[in-house]
């Protein structure tokens, strides 16, 4: 007789694989994909769209928390760095109740 936990375990395993591929490109089904060194700080393109989004977020957060009379704004990004991290997530699923919750997570750089 099949255990009622079996679908939840399979769903959790599939979710973990998808998450591992999304968060850590070094774990890849396709061997031709670019290998990324987890934990290593690398240069990033200052003109990249994601870099610009992070800069805008940082300046907006700074302006929101600062009591200055004037707002700051970015003029030019001179350099940018990025770091890939690995994450472990524990997800509890009850598909028969359509419930899912994260019970634990841990992200680190190496």
Secondary structure by P-SEA (a helix, b strand, c coil): ccccaaaaaaaaaaaaaaaaaaaccccccccccccccccbbbbcccccaaaaaaaaaaaaaaaaaccccbbbbbccccbbbbbbbbbbbbbbbccccccccccccccccc
